[in-house]
Structures are given as C-alpha cells and as structure tokens.
Amino acid sequence: MATAHQTPSESRLRMKKIAVLTDFSRGTDTALRYAAVFARTYGAGVVVAHAYILPTAAFAAPEVSLTYEAMEYQRQSLENRLRKQTETASLRDINCTTLLRAGACKDLLEDLSDADLIVVGTSGEAGLEKAALGSSAETIFRSSAIPVLTVGPHCHCDGEGEASIKTVLYATDFSPGAKAASPYALSIAKERQAELVLLHVKDDKDVPFSFERTMASEEPLEKLRELATANKTICVVGFGRPDAVILEEARNREVDLIVIGARGVGAFASVVSHFGGGTAYKVAAGADCPVLTIRDAS
C-alpha cells in the first residue's frame, strides 16, 4: 500500500499517521490545529512527539539515586505536558498518542519513520533577509524524507473552530522534485473543495518587457493547464525571484496553504542542497500560511 511520502499515483492520498513535533511553544497550538485538519480530511491519527536532552546537572549529582530521580521527574513532567496537548479542543474525536524521546530532534525522526506527515511549528524570524525557522525546524527540513508541514509564527487561526484551507497554492518549476508535490496539492484541494492556484516563476532578467513576458508565459501556462483537474483552478506565471514571487502571490490571494517540492532545478536549484537557504526554506520562513514541502524520493 502506498504511503503519502511515496508520491502516490492517484489524487486521493493515504495518511494514517500524522506526527506533530512540539517544543511546547505558542506555535505548537497552531500546528496542532492544522494537524487536526489533515487528520480529519484523511482519517489519520495524530502522535504528539517531543525530544529532550537529559539534564546535565543530573549527572553531577553526588548520589546515583538523585540522578535517576531528576531524570524521572523530567520524563514525567514532559509526558504530562504531551498528554495535555492531546486533550486540546482541536484534537477532539481524533485518535491521539504521545511519543517522548531522550535525544535530539533528529533521533526523534527515526522513531517516526512510519509517519505520513510531519507537522512542526516554527519560531524563526520571517523575512527575506533574515529567513530562519529555528534549529529544530531546520533539522527536520534537512533530515526528514517524509513530507513536512511547517507552521510559522505568522500563521494564525481565527476563532476556536477548525483551521480553514480554502485556497491552495502549488508552486512548480516542472522538475521531478516539484512534480513529487503535485499529487499532494491536487488531493488537498479536492478533499477540502478549495481553490487551487498553480504557479510557475520565471526569472525577471530574461524577460524584462511586457510583450516578452506574454510570449514567455505561453508554454508554462499550457503545462499548468494540463495539471488542472478541477473547475476552481487558476494558472499563473510570475516573474522575479521564486521565493519572493511565491510569497507575494500567496499574500495577494490570501492563500491558506502553500505546497512546494524539493530538489528543484533551474530557479529552484538551491533547494537541492537539503533546503539550505533555498527557495523552499525561504518560503517556509516567510509565509503567512502553512507550507507543505515534499522531497523527491528518487
């Protein structure tokens, strides 16, 4: 049976396990609400997970018993906090479990290798010049072969109801890496009955004038139309730096979710290096909505 991170060949994704990595910050509450949306959409369960480093002070204790006591106290405290997060209103009626791991965030990902989606709230400063997701989120970006939904500090949910996904933007450069993300964008838009915006970005320097831009748009527009499978689909060709254009389109159209593939070529070339400062990383850091990033498994 195909799992979500194996790039499904059909529009209906199969998600059975959604993992939310929490650091107990305010951003986690928003991340949990978006995880709940995906869980209800695909009938998946949610595991709330946390990795922690053993207290260094414990190993300096004069007695071994005090060391174990300190470690046990920390473990129980964290387990209680995880359990409390599974009891939030947004996760009501969803099958939830917890996972606590002594170690680094990367170690936690090993325990979540069977997850179909990783959701992480980010705490970094958004912006094009100071794009940063925070150390934990960056580790996940660099290490996870599973699709990652990043929920940045500027992603907000109004009211107490379920988070809304009414408009989905899928950014593609038509590379294999970008193509891996296509089934996700199409499926989510279909399941949520959302408007789908298909976006391709071309470099400004190659097409400086309006007439040239019109001519340069024809071929990518045709490719985008071939992807369109629903009535509520808008095809757009933008010009400029990819991350800047994606973020601008998302804000102008009040997009609720951005979907982007990794290992791009051409305009997305820097994404190949495990998101290190590339387009996907900058989009995730600067977006006002969640960003779903899918790495090409080939």
Beta strands, then each sheet from edge to edge (+ up, - down):
strand 1: 17-21
strand 2: 45-52
strand 3: 96-102
strand 4: 117-121
strand 5: 148-151
strand 6: 167-171
strand 7: 195-202
strand 8: 233-239
strand 9: 257-261
strand 10: 291-294
sheet 1: 3+ 2+ 1+ 4+ 5+ 10- 9- 6- 7- 8-
end
